[in-house]
Amino acid sequence: MRLQQKAEILGAKKFLGVPSVDFETGGREQLIYLLMAGLHPRSKVVDLGCGVLRGGYWLIHFLDPGCYCGIEPHAERLQIGIKTILEPGMMDVKRPRFDTNTRFDTSVFGEKFDFFLAYSVWTHASKPQVQAMLDSFLRDSNEGGVFLASYLPASGERPDYKGEAWTGTSHESDVAGCIYHSFRWITGECEGRGLRARELGRDTTHGQSWIEIKRRGPDGGF
Ligand SMILES: C[S@@+](CC[C@H](N)C(=O)[O-])C[C@H]1O[C@@H](n2cnc3c(N)ncnc32)[C@H](O)[C@@H]1O
C-alpha cells in the first residue's frame, strides 16, 4: 500500500498530529530540504518532535543503518510510526533510535549529529523550548552541523508568541493550535550562541517557512 493511502486510513481513525492530506509529499519535501543542505547517507540526523515519522519515513529509508534518531514524547504516535508507517523489517535493517523525553534533550543518544530537523515544531513550541533546541544543537552537533527548522513568522495580525507552554496537540493536549515567532528574536537567540540563521523561504506542500542555522564562520558569515 502507498504511504499516502496508509496515512489516510490511519488519519480517518485518529488524528496523527499532522494532516493526512499531502502526508507523503510533505514528508518527502522534508528530505528534499535536508538533501539541499548537504545530507548524505552517512549523515547522522536527529528529528525533534518526529511524530508518526512523516519526514522520518524518508530519512530512515535514505540514511545508512543507525544514522536516524527521533524524539517524540507522544508514545502512541511514535508507535504508529514504527509499527504502521514504516514497512515491516525496516527497524531491523535501518536501526533507527527513538526517545520520548520532553526536554528536546538530544544527548540521550550519545551522538554528535550532522543535522537537526524540527519540522512543524517551532510552529507550536514556546520560546524557552526553542532555546532548549538551540542549546541541544550547540552541545550535540558536529562543527559543520546544520539545524533546519520550520516556523510561522510573526506579523501584525500574528503576534510574536510570549507564552511559556507548547501550543497544539501533544502528549499532554488534544487542543489544536499554532504560534508565531519573530525572525528577529530567532536571529538574536542564534547570535547569542555564536550561530547564524538564514531564511530559506516557504515549502511547497504546507507553506511553512524554513530556517537554516549553522555555527558562525570565522569571517562572521555562513
Ligand atoms: C505538528 S507535529 C510534527 C511532527 C513531525 N515533525 C512531522 O513533520 O510530521 C509536532 C510533534 O511534536 C511533538 N511534541 C510536543 N511536545 C514535544 C516535546 N516537548 N518534545 C518533542 N516533541 C514534542 C508532538 O507530540 C507532535 O507529534
The ligand as an SDF file (V2000), in Angstrom:
LIG
                    3D

 27 29  0  0  0  0  0  0  0  0999 V2000
    2.9040   19.0820   14.2660 C   0  0  0  0  0  0  0  0  0  0  0  0
    3.7000   17.6440   14.8240 S   0  0  0  0  0  0  0  0  0  0  0  0
    5.0140   17.4750   13.6250 C   0  0  0  0  0  0  0  0  0  0  0  0
    5.5460   16.0730   13.6010 C   0  0  0  0  0  0  0  0  0  0  0  0
    6.6710   15.8190   12.5790 C   0  0  0  0  0  0  0  0  0  0  0  0
    7.8080   16.6800   12.7680 N   0  0  0  0  0  0  0  0  0  0  0  0
    6.1220   15.9210   11.1720 C   0  0  0  0  0  0  0  0  0  0  0  0
    6.5810   16.7820   10.4040 O   0  0  0  0  0  0  0  0  0  0  0  0
    5.2160   15.1530   10.8590 O   0  0  0  0  0  0  0  0  0  0  0  0
    4.6090   18.1730   16.2850 C   0  0  0  0  0  0  0  0  0  0  0  0
    5.0780   16.9980   17.1430 C   0  0  0  0  0  0  0  0  0  0  0  0
    5.8660   17.4920   18.2470 O   0  0  0  0  0  0  0  0  0  0  0  0
    5.5650   16.6810   19.3740 C   0  0  0  0  0  0  0  0  0  0  0  0
    5.9410   17.3380   20.6390 N   0  0  0  0  0  0  0  0  0  0  0  0
    5.1690   18.0220   21.5150 C   0  0  0  0  0  0  0  0  0  0  0  0
    5.8790   18.3950   22.6000 N   0  0  0  0  0  0  0  0  0  0  0  0
    7.1390   17.9360   22.3920 C   0  0  0  0  0  0  0  0  0  0  0  0
    8.3420   17.9970   23.1620 C   0  0  0  0  0  0  0  0  0  0  0  0
    8.3950   18.5940   24.3530 N   0  0  0  0  0  0  0  0  0  0  0  0
    9.4350   17.3960   22.6490 N   0  0  0  0  0  0  0  0  0  0  0  0
    9.4010   16.7860   21.4310 C   0  0  0  0  0  0  0  0  0  0  0  0
    8.2820   16.7070   20.6730 N   0  0  0  0  0  0  0  0  0  0  0  0
    7.1770   17.2740   21.1540 C   0  0  0  0  0  0  0  0  0  0  0  0
    4.0720   16.4250   19.2500 C   0  0  0  0  0  0  0  0  0  0  0  0
    3.6650   15.3150   20.0220 O   0  0  0  0  0  0  0  0  0  0  0  0
    3.9210   16.2300   17.7510 C   0  0  0  0  0  0  0  0  0  0  0  0
    3.9970   14.8670   17.3900 O   0  0  0  0  0  0  0  0  0  0  0  0
  1  2  1  0
  2  3  1  0
  2 10  1  0
  3  4  1  0
  4  5  1  0
  5  6  1  0
  5  7  1  0
  7  8  2  0
  7  9  1  0
 10 11  1  0
 11 12  1  0
 11 26  1  0
 12 13  1  0
 13 14  1  0
 13 24  1  0
 14 15  1  0
 14 23  1  0
 15 16  2  0
 16 17  1  0
 17 18  1  0
 17 23  2  0
 18 19  1  0
 18 20  2  0
 20 21  1  0
 21 22  2  0
 22 23  1  0
 24 25  1  0
 24 26  1  0
 26 27  1  0
M  CHG  2   2   1   9  -1
M  END
$$$$
